[in-house]
Amino acid sequence: MSDALGINQYLIPTLEGFRNKLLDLTTRNNLLNLSLSSKRTSRLLRFIDCDPQVILAELCDGATIQILALPDPPNDNTNDEESD
């Protein structure tokens, strides 16, 4: 039993070190540094103001989900004449 404890005391820090080396927190990681204005990401769906776990559960249960586009943002081209 003491051998297993000694192996765990060696393996756990070693595996944590490997895990930290594999975890890429730099700008090369596309999951952390996602540019939503690039052509590459224009095909992605963004779910806003919803619970992803609920959506996943409903899809796994075979439910149909309606996806609506967001309206275009308002145009902020206000003239000085309008503010007079």
Secondary structure by P-SEA (a helix, b strand, c coil): caaaaaaaaaaaaaaaaaaaaacccccccccccccccccccccccccccccaaaaaaaaaabbbbbbbbccccccccccccccc
